[in-house]
Amino acid sequence: MKWINLTLAVLLLVLARKLLWCVRWLWRYYHGREVPPPIGWLPGRSGEGFAAHIQRTEE
């Protein structure tokens, strides 16, 4: 039971970090400043895989 609580606490911290990043991004975007780079160690999609798939299909 203790490891479940620890896992949930770590997940909560990761999600809180992402939420703070989103708020910061929105604040900077709204005020016309440079937006922060994405959080590197969280999964994200750049669209490169889809673009490569479309390119192969067109060829």
ABEGO torsion letter per residue (X at the ends): XAAAAAAAAAAAAAAAAAAAAAAAAAAAAAAGBBBBBBBAABBBBAGAAAAAAAAAAAX
